[in-house]
Structure formats: structure tokens, C-alpha cells
Amino acid sequence: MNLIVSADNNWGIGCNNELLYRIPADMKFFKQMTIDKIVIMGRNTMLSLPNLKPLKNRVNIVVTSKKDLKVEGFIFCSNVEEVLNYIKKFKDDEIFIIGGECVYKEFLPYCKYAYVTRVNASKKADKFFPNLDQLKNWKLVDKSEPQNCEGVEYYYCKYNNVEVNKG
């Protein structure tokens, strides 16, 4: 299992259920990484999708405690265990956690790789991603050359959870 996220210098990922940065090349990277894959998100992430439509050409799984929630095109699971049971039929490299904050934290121990777009800037945030640089089991294994979008510098980083990859 993998995760994909964009985080700023403070590991901020969102504010008021919106992304902090909209970088077209990063959106393209997100699509390229997740197309024809399984994406797992929380209810607020689902609600933030344009027109409340599932991401095209992906299996869209939503983790929510709201048992009566039904939206066409989404598969609903009530907890981590239910998701883990549902995704057993898929290959690990086909699965991506895409947010938000609580879902990232709940699934982080199960992920082998984290694809993190690190934005070299800071904005007011009310949602944060765990600082992988401070977690002993996460190692930075790849970092792109600096990219730039309208004066904002960012990097594509790949982290490996060495605990998950032991076996």
C-alpha cells in the first residue's frame, strides 16, 4: 500500500477542507500515480471532490463512520479493518491512500511507500501530515530536482517505511 500527499514546510496539507497549493504539475503527477488504481479517502476528502463525483478510472473507497452515507461510484467502509479486508484482493502497489489527515494517520503504518510533494513554503493550515523526517521507520529514498510553479519551489519525494518492507 502507498500514500500520496502534498505538504508544505510545516507538513500542512489543508485548510478549511481545501488543498493549500494547487500546482498543475503535481495534480498531473497525482493522476499519473493513481489512475487505474484503488484510492482510499475519508469522507471530507470525498466531499471536496468536484461535483461529488468519484475520481475517474479508479476504485474509490471512502472510510466513514456514517453508515447511511451512499453516493454513486464510491465504496463505503466503516473502519480500517473493513478497508483492509476489502483490499486483500488487490496488489499492494495498486493501492493509494489520498487523505485526509485522519485517514493518512490511520493507514500510515500499513504503507510501504509515501509519495510526498514537499512545497517549500508555508501557509495557514488546519490539517497536517505526520513529519516523516522525524519518524525512525520512514526513510527518504528519492528526491527530485527542485521544481517551480509561479515562484513556489517544490520537490517530489519518495519515502520508504522500512518496517513494512522487512519481510
Beta strands, then each sheet from edge to edge (+ up, - down):
strand 1: 2-7
strand 2: 12-15
strand 3: 18-19
strand 4: 38-42
strand 5: 59-63
strand 6: 74-77
strand 7: 95-99
strand 8: 113-119
strand 9: 127-128
strand 10: 138-143
strand 11: 147-149
strand 12: 152-161
sheet 1: 6+ 5+ 4+ 7+ 1+ 8+ 12- 10+
sheet 2: 6+ 5+ 4+ 7+ 1+ 8+ 12- 11+
sheet 3: 3+ 2- 9+
end
